[in-house]
Amino acid sequence: MPLQVSDYSWQQTKVAVFISVPLRGVCVRDADVFCTENYLKVNCPPFLFEVFLYAPIDDESSKAKIGNDAIVFTLYKKEAAMWETLSMSGVDKETMQRIREKSILQAQERAKEATEAKAAARREDQKYALNVMMKIEEEERKKIEDMKENERIKATKELEAWKEHQRKAEEQKRIQREEKLHQQEKQIEEERKKLKHKSLTRNSAPRNLATKGRSSENIFFDKLKEDSIPAPRSVGSIKVNFTPRVFPTALRESQVAEEEEWLRKQAEARRAMNTDIPELSDLKEEEKNPEWLKDKGNKLFATENYLAAINAYNLAIRLNNKIPVLYLNRAACHLKLKNLHKAIEDSSKAYRIMKLHLRLIHPTKLYKMMLRRFGI
């Protein structure tokens, strides 16, 4: 049977009530304080203090101070007025029980509302974090696409510049050939004039000899002209097609049948794993590879973007949950974010996967391996 505390003292102002309840040996650990707008209770075995307040109070802003064998309450009134008494007068047991039950229901509803508000706030935080991560991923993807486009434009400009340089070089060679041909023709014309002058000065020579000489001269001129002018070079483009290869080795050095069988099995296994993951519908083929996701998570970890790295490792684990290094990397991210329980859980999962090969290694050693791996 608890001992009712009756030797308490109280004071009031228009806005507040001050209650001092003496409790021998009271401490914060043992005292159970319950307060609503019309009811105040202190349970500190073997003592019990209970009061049904005269008027409503603001229980959210009110406070209690425990120490020096006493509990001092500071209760703020909802309406500024002086109370006649501290507790309600003429209250029977049924009214007391009804006030107790009503106070408990109010406290439960308030706790439920606080829990729902906290859950809603947590959902909003998760939604905001997801939106931020999606925005970061989109910006990174756009940045990569811009880099590819810039490289393509740069390569196109370099190709056009090379073509223009080749065209100018061909034009320069053609001009040089024409100049050289013109000089040769000029020299041949001068030689012809000299030969003609000599034939006219030699009157003693037979006429048919001069005719033969001119014929020979013309034949020499035509032959020289034909030899000096090269045939025009044909212009065209050669298109080279390469066989697409998945493996880095050359086609002549590979075994095509075995490689195609391996690729077919890999595609079937990937389709079997990805049927229940709707997030993979928007990803490229290489982005559905756990190794690619692991490398991406490592890059994000190196840039201290731990949340994005965790998302990459999560998707990789959903694709293949038999790779222990994925759990170790995600544990390192949780350790950076001070999520110690999750770090221990991922390390333990990695240990369970590796225990067939590392039966004697304790999870603590795995943690140390993880710390050495990421330089933590």
Phi, psi and omega in degrees: 000119182291154179267121180286131179271119182240347183268050177265165178230150180214153177222162182212157166235186180291340185243348186212158176234134181243121183239132177243117182248112179283126177224118184289127177070024181286145175216166184297327184291324185268339186277132177244110185252129177231125186219132170232188186289340180235003188216138179224131182219139176230121179245110179223089187311133006266016186262149177220128177238128184217135180214136176260107192295151184291323182217162181295149177235167175269095186288340180287322181268346179289159185211163180226146179236123184251129178161159179059044177058035180200159174238125181249120180259141172239103185253127181262128183285146174285328177238131182286108179194160179271133179273147176284318178222168178283318183247163179291142180260148177071038181261122178273178184294321180297318179295319177300314180296321178295319179294320178299310181298318178297320179295319179295317178298318178298318179295320179294316178298319180294320177295320178297316178298319179296320179296316179296320179296320179294319178295319178296319178296321178296318178297319178297320178296318179295319178297318179296318179297320178296318178296320179296317180295319178297321179294318179296317179298318180295319178295320179293319178295319178296322178297318179295318179296320178296320178297319178296317180295319178296320177295322179294317179296319179297316179296322179296317179296319178296322178294318178295320178296320179295318177298318179296320178296318178296321179295317179295322178296318177296319178296320178295319178296320180296318179296319179296320178296318179296320178296318179295319178295321179296319177296319178297318178297321179296317178296319179296322178296320177296318178298321180295320179295321179296316179295321179295320179296319179295321181292328178285326180285338181266083182288336182286346182284141179300152182293323181292334177292320177297320178297318178296322179295319179293323178296318178295321179297317179296320178297319178296319180295315180295319180294318179296321180293319178294323180288330185279338182262110179283159178290144180296140181278134180284141182253134179192176179234142180253122180262125181249125179252131179251141178288124179297135183232135174276324182269150184286344182283159178290156182296324182289343181258002186250161175257102191296317184298314181294321181294317179296321178296319179295317179295321179296317179295320178297318179295319178296317179296319180293320178295323179294324180282330190266001183292329183259017180240096183291341181293344184276356184292331182266001184266154175285170185294319181288338179283351178269007181268126179302326179294320178295318179294324177296316179296322178295318177297323178296320178295318178295324177295321180295330177270010178065023174265078191287325180295316178295324177296321178297320178297319179296316179293325178299313181294322178296321179292325177294329177285319182210105183267020179251011181258108186293332183293335177295318178292321179296317180295319179293325176297323177296320177296315178297325178294321177296325181273007179067021174271078190292321181297317179293324177297317178294321181296315180294321178296321178294322177297317177298322179295319180295326178289323185270358188292339176294331180257336184232067185290332186265002183270127179278151178305330179298322178293325176297321178299318180295322176298319178297317180297318178293327183295317183259007176065036182272000000 
